């Protein structure tokens, strides 16, 4: 009765006159999450038995599974959003160096460039290839981390002070 919010609820609970009470846990991921409560009033003349307990336990188990599925669905949606964001960032990171490399290749294929400009174009191509390799290496590291195959080599570093 202490859990009632006001005198009206207390009065109602007293009027019901609970004769038989059945309370079963709702378990989610192996841990208690909530409880289902069933009650008969004194006017029903009914009492809960072992069959009722089995029924209530089945209902609680199904409720627990429904909660677990909801949590898993939310986790899957979050994971899918993260994957989509990663792919968008990856596409953006790849697009820049690829566009630059494509432009420099077209310039190098034309005969309009002198030796100095060809050298600058080759240097820019090398720089963009380094960027592409870094993006691919980061992507592979991300894949290895997600699959649990990333090996980290820990070693102490001296902190630089400026």
C-alpha positions, 0 to 999 in steps of 0.5 A: 500500500505504500507504493500507492500514489494517493489516498484514492489508490489506497482506498481502491486497493483495500476495496479490491481486497487481494485474495491471491497474488502471483508475481513473476520476474521478467528476465532480459539477457539473464538479468531481472528486468521487471516483474509481472503481477497478477492478482485476484480480488476477494470477490472472485473467489479464485486462487492461483495454482501451479498451472497459473504459475506456469502460464505466468512464467511463460508470459514473462519469458515472452515479455523478456524476449520481446524486450531483448528483440527490441534492444537488439533491433535498436542496436542493429539500427545504430550499427547500420547508421554507423556503417552508412556514416563510415561509408559516406566518410570513406567515399568522401576521403577517396573521392578527393585524391581520385579526382586529383589523380585523374586530372593529373593523369589527363594532364600528363597524357597531353603533350602540352606540359613542359618538364617542370609541370610534368614533374609537379604533376608526378609529385602531386600524383605520388602525394594523392597515392599516399593519401589513398594508401592511408585511407585504404590502410585505415579502412583495413584497420577498421575492418580488423578491429571490427572482426577482432583481428587488429593487433596493437603494439603498445610501447611507451612514448615520451610526451613532447612539451611545447 
